[in-house]
Amino acid sequence: MSKRVVVIGGGIVGVTTAFFLQRAGRQVTLLERRSGVAQECSFGNAGVVAPGYVGPWAAPGMPARVLGMAFKTYRPVRWHPRPSTAQWSWLRAWLRECGSDRYAANRERMQRLALYSRDLLLQTGKSLQLDYEQRTGYLQLLRTPRELAAAQAHSSKLAALGIRHQVLDAAQARTHEPSLNPDTPLAGALHLPDDFTGNCALFARLIRGQAQALGCEMQFGASVQAIETSDSRVSGLRLRDVLGNETVLDCDDLVVAGGLGSVELLRPLGLRVPLLAVRGYSATTLIHAPEHAPRESVMDEHYKVAITRMGNRLRVAGTAEIGAQGEQHNRAAINTLHKVLQDWFPAASRSSTATYWQGDRPMLPDGAPLLGGTPVSGLWLNLGHGSSGWAMACGSAQITADLICDKPPEIGLDGLRWDRYQ
């Protein structure tokens, strides 16, 4: 008889985990508090799958850069200090990860997973014939000579990873992407021809259908109140539905992929997970003039804002806001998105058609996610992907399925396991 596996969380990480487990022969139940999959962080993100660009936010020089931009109107990072022990503890740990040695180690871990995940995503989409608005090619725009020099220095590392790329000067970049506004200063660009973008939320809905066709059960509107254990082993979960009724769901294995909500579920079990909400924003507009829209997806390196083409729409996504509270959009962050779009593609769309999204991304101080088993038998973690959940989802899901099925993962898990924070 197949063992029952419960997956907590219906974002891109949770729903792909449910699919890979169900395909591996397990009987899977996915629990999601919302009415469907991909309704929070996975809903309106940039959709970028660029392993060569993936890296930790904790980087050399980043603390000084954040402080230096504190009073600028347009900036990629905003920090609202709060009287929160958790926030200050996270920031202290983050600062320790900003050294060059720690940054190099963390980036290697993230790129190892992202490269593996990219290949699995492409294989899965092709084998299942999924159309999730893919667009190949990624152009990183460099506004300043300093940014161009950094890209040139990074070229050897990309080559070592086997990532095809080309550093372009300003003229070459404008030839490659002729819709770029000629009035906006440009020092050069980094072109990554094999990287791509896609609609993360659409992929999540498609893979949900594939999982259900294989027999995966999904319960929406289900809020997990507690994880129950017996003799240091997972035995089930206590749930509450939208009407307030409580039930207990038994399971043999449990995967926690519930983002920020995972912290409170794991704490009673003695597992400390230092996740912090880092809010991101996006604006999605209808393309008004296709000839003036980008052919490939682009990233403005200076403002850390991506512009991706999804069907007849442009999505402008980015910024990082620490300590955000409430549900109201930060107007300054939204204005940064519009500025970047106007700087590069002013005639492509009209801001009056824009719809907005914000998502609180669950980020760990060193950037890499937590994967694998825990001291509680049958309890597995797949969380903390930050802004790279879409880029790492399939790889993390396959690793989780392999571990639960007692198969060796296809890549090493050094630096990705749960115990690095215990």
N, C-alpha and C positions, 0 to 999 in steps of 0.2 A: 504494500500500500504506500502510495506516494506521501511524503511528509508535507505537512502544511507549512508554508512560509508566509508570514505577514510582512508587508512593506508599508511603513508609515511615510506618507508624503506623496502627493501627486504632481510634483513639479517634474521638470525634464529628467532629473536624476532618478526620482522614485519610479516614474512610469517606465523608463527604459530598464531599470532594475527588475521590475515586475515582468516585463516582456522577456528578458534574457533568462530569468529563472523559470518562467513558464515553458519557454522553448527547450530548456534543459531537462524538463520532465518533472519539475516540482509542481505542487498544487498551490497556487499563489492567490492571496487576497490582498488587494491594495486598499489602504484607508486614506481618505482625503477629506479634510474639514470643509472645503469649498464644494461647489456644485459640479465641478468638473476638473479636468487636469489643466496644468499650466496656467493658472489664474493669478499667480503672484509674480515672483521674480522671473519666471520663464515666459511671461506673457508678452512683454514689449521690449525685450532687449535688442541689442544691435544685430545679433544673429551671426557674429563673426566666428569662424573656425580657422584660426591662424596660429598653429603651434609655435612658429618662430617668434611670434609676438607675445605669446603667453609668458608671464613672469610675475613675481611677487611685487606687491605694492611697496613692501619694505625694501628699499633700494638705497645705495649710497647717495647721499646728497638730498634725498627726499625730504627729511625733516626741515632742512634749511629752505627748500623750495616751497614747502607748505607755508612756512612762516613768512617767506618773502612775498607770497601772493595774497596774504591775509586781507589786504585793503584794496586789492584790485577789483574792478567792476566785473571783469570776465576772468574766470579762473576755473581750473579743473577740479580743485579740491576745496571743500568748505568744512570747517570744524566748529561745532558749537559745544564749548566746554560745559559739562554738566556735573553736579555733585554726585557722581556715580562711582562707587568703588570699582565696579566691573569695567567701566570705560577707562579709568586711569590705569588699572591693572593691565588691560589690553594694550594701552598705548606704551606702557613701560616695556612690555614684552615685544611689541612692534619695533621699538627703538633698538632693542638688542639685536633684532634681525636685520637691521639696516647696514651692518658692516659688510665689506666687500666679500669676505669669505662666506658668511652666512647667505648673502644674496646669491652668490654663485651656486651654492649647494641647493638652495630652495628653487632657483630657476631650473636647474637640471632636473629636479624631481617633477616639477610641473610640466616641463616640456617632454619628459619621458612619457608621462601619462597622456599628454595632449596629442603627441604624435601617434601613439597607439590608438587613442580614441578616434582621431580623424579617420584612420584607415577603417576602423570598424563602422563608423557612421556611413562612410561611402559604400562599404560592402553591404551594409544592412539596407540602405536606401535603394541600391541597385537590385539586390536580390528580391526585395519586396515590391519593386517598381513604385516607390513613393515619390511623389512630386511635392516638394516642400519649398518651392520658389528658390531653388539653388542658383547661385551666380558665381562663376569661377573667376579668380583674380583678385588681388588685394593691393592697394597702392597707399603706402604710408607717406603722407605729405610732410615735408620738413621746411618750416618757415625760416629758420635761422642757420647760419653757417655752423654754429655749435651743434645743432641737431643733426646736420648733415655729417659732421665729423664723427658723432656718436654712431650713426648708422654705418659709416665706413669701418669704424672700429669693430662693430658687431658682425660685420660680414664674414669674418673667419669663423666665428662661432656658428653661424647659420650653415656655412659650408661643412663644418665638422658634423653637424646633425643631418647632413644630406638634404637640406632644404634649398631648393632652387630659388635664386633671387638675383636681383640686379640693382645696384645703386645708380640712380639717374641724376644727371644735373638738371637744372631748371628747364632748359630748352627741351631736353629729352622727355622730361615729365609732362610738359605741356603738349608735346607731340603724341605721347602715349594716351593722354586724357585731354582731348582738345576742348572739352567743355569747361575746363578750369577758367575761372575769372582772370583775365590778363592783368587786372589792376591790383590783385592781391600779391604781395611779395612772396616769392618762393625761392628757397635755396636749392632744393632738389627733392628726391623721393626715393623710397625703397620699394621695389616692385617684387611681389611674391606671387608668381603665376599659378601655383598649385593650391594656394589657400582659397577659401571660398566663404560665402555667406549663405544663410538659409533662414527660413521662418521657423524659429524654435517652437513656438506655440503650435503651429500647424503640424510640425513633425510629431510633437507630443500627442496631438489628437489622433494622428494617423497610426502611431505605434500603440496607442490605447486600443484602437480597433483591432489591430493585429493580435495583441495580447488577449483580448476578450474572445476573438475567434479561436484561439488555442485553448480556451477554457478558464482564463484568469477571471476571478471574481473581483468586482470593484464596488466599494461602499463609499458613497459621497455624503457629505453632511455629517461625517462621523468624526467626533472630537475625542482624541485619546486622553484619558484622564490620568492613567498610571500604567506602568509596566509591572506585571506580577511575576514573581519568581518562586521557585521551590527548590531547596537544597542547592542554591547557587546556580540554578538553571532557569531560563525563561519558561514560563508556563502559559502565559496569556496576557491579555490587555483588558483594562476596564475602559469601556467606551460610553460616550453620551451622545445621543442623537439630537436633532434639531428641536425635538419636543421636550428634551430634558430627561428622557428615559435612559437609564444606565443598564448596560449589559456587559457580560464577560465573553471575550473571544479567545478560545484556546489556540495555541500554535506550538509547533516544534522548533521553528526558527523565526527570528524577528530581525528585520533590517530597519534601522532608524535612518531615514532620509528626509526628515521633516524640517530641515533648515533651522531657523532660530528657535522654534518651539521645542527642538530636541534638547536644549539645555536643561529645562526644568524636568523633562521626563527622565533624563539620565542622572541628575543629581542625587535622588534618593538611593540610587544603586552604587554611589560612591565614585561615579565617573565625572570628572571635571572637564568641560569642553569650553574653552574661552572664545566663543563666537561673539562677534560684534556686528550690529547692523550697519552696513555702509550703503546708504541710499543712492540709487542711480535713477536717471530720468531719460525719457525719450519723447520725441515729437514725431508723429507720422503724418505726412501730408500727401495729397494727391499730386501726381506729376502733371503739371500744366503744359509744359513744352518738352517732350521727350528728347528733342535734339539738343537741349541744354542740360539734360540730366547726365550724371556719370554713367559710363559704360560698365565700369567695375566699381566695387565698393572701395571707399577711401577712408583713411584714418588721419585726422589732423593731430600730429604728434604733440604740438604745443599745448592744445587744449584737451587732449585725450578724448576727442569726440569722433565717432564713426558715422559715416553717411553710407547707408546701404540701400540698394534698390530691390524692392520686393514687389514683383508684378508691376502694377500701375501706381505704386506708392514709393515714397522715399521715407526712410526712417533715419532720424538723427538721434544718436544715443550717446550718453556719456555722463561725465561729472561724478564725483564721489562726495557724499555729504555724511559726515560723522556727527552723531548726536542729534539727528533730526527727530522731531517729535510731531505727532498728529498726522493727519491725512492730507493736509493742504500742500499743494505744490509750492516749492520755493521758486518765486518768480525770477530771481537772479540766475538760478540754474537753468531755467527754461530760456531766459534771454541769451545765455551763453550758447545754447544749442542753435538758436536762430541766428546768432552772429556768425557762427562757423558756416552754417548753410549759406547765408548771404555772402560771406567772404568768397566762397568757392563756386557756388552754383546759384547766383541770384535770380536767374530767370526760369529755373527748373520748376518751381512750384509756388503756391501762394500760402502764406502763413494762415490765412483765414480758413483753410481747410484742415488745419492741424488738429489732431487729437493727441492727448498727453497721457503718459504713464509714469508711475514711479514704483520702484521695487526696493525693498530692504534686503540687500544681498548678505548672506551669512558668511562672514570672513574671519579667518584665523590669522593670528599675527604673522606667521611665516608664509601664508599664501596657499600652500598645498592643502588638499583635503585630508580627512581622516577616513581610512579604509580598513576593513578587516574585523577580526574577532576581538572580543573583550574577555576579561576575567569571568564574566557571567556567561556560562555556556549557552550557546544558541542565540546570543545577542551580537549583532553585527552592525558596524557603522559604515555609512556612505554619505558623508556630509561635509560642509565647510568649503565648498568649491568657490565661494566668493563670486566674482564677476566672470568666472570661467566655467560655469556649470554646463553650458551648451557645448563648449569645446571639449569637456572631459566626461560628459555623461555616458556615452556608450562604452568607453574604456572602463570607467568605474563600475558600470553595471555588469560588464562581462567578468571583471575581476571578482566582484561580489558573488556572482553566480558560480564561478569556478571554486571559490573558497567553500561555499556552502555545499557544493557537490563533491568536495574532497579532491579537486583537480588542482594541479599547480598552475598559478597564473602565468600568462605568457610574457609578462614583464616583471622585473624586480620591484618589490614594495619597500625598499629602503627609503626611510624618511616619509613614508605615507601612512604608516600604521598608527593606531589609536594611542599607543603608550608614549609617544614623544612628548605629550603634555601632562603625563601623570607623574 
